[in-house]
């Protein structure tokens, strides 16, 4: 969508904790029609403050930032300033980043290999009520929707304070999957899987995967094979 269709340049705040990246995005957008950068923030707290002060149309939001990350900043902006839309602009396209950001209220999601024209299109798309998603993110959403629901315990069934994702990882361990296989199944990194395993081991007092398998069967999270 062009500036002529929208009627004016979209007023944008850029939020990114890396100075070089933030200044580069601001410089890039300054060369393109249809957007006007009105502020730049180094973390989520500053982004929320600038939204309250400047009332921009859109925030281009990084996710991994100190003090207040992009997901929490998005949630606060959409709750406190619903007239401002959020388009995530991040390095990360894994499920652990994508879905929390969308649930927090982001209407767009781009990775940092997006070109300036793609960023401008996403900005104007969200202002028109559409989603501003890169093609790769659209494909990921369609893939996720077409996948069978993962087998996991409901919140009331999760023992020892395990989160839904920790319970899901425990079930997959009990089914014999390796960390790499779990990562592929859940579309996250192996480092994220290891973090979930460390957390669930700490909560349950388990020492190894063999104990985890027994625990999962004992708690009824996994049923023995029929026959």
Secondary structure, DSSP 8 states (H G I E B T S, - for coil): --HHHHSS-EEEEEE-S-HHHHHHHHHHHHTSTTEEEEEEESSHHHHHHHHHHH--SEEEE-SS-SSS-HHHHHHHHHHH-TTSEEEEEES--SHHHHHHHHHHT-SEEEETT--HHHHHHHHHHHHTTS-EE-HHHHHHHHHHHHS-------TTT-GGG--HHHHHHHHHHHTT--HHHHHHHHTS-HHHHHHHHHHHHHHHT--SHHHHHHHHHHTTSS-----
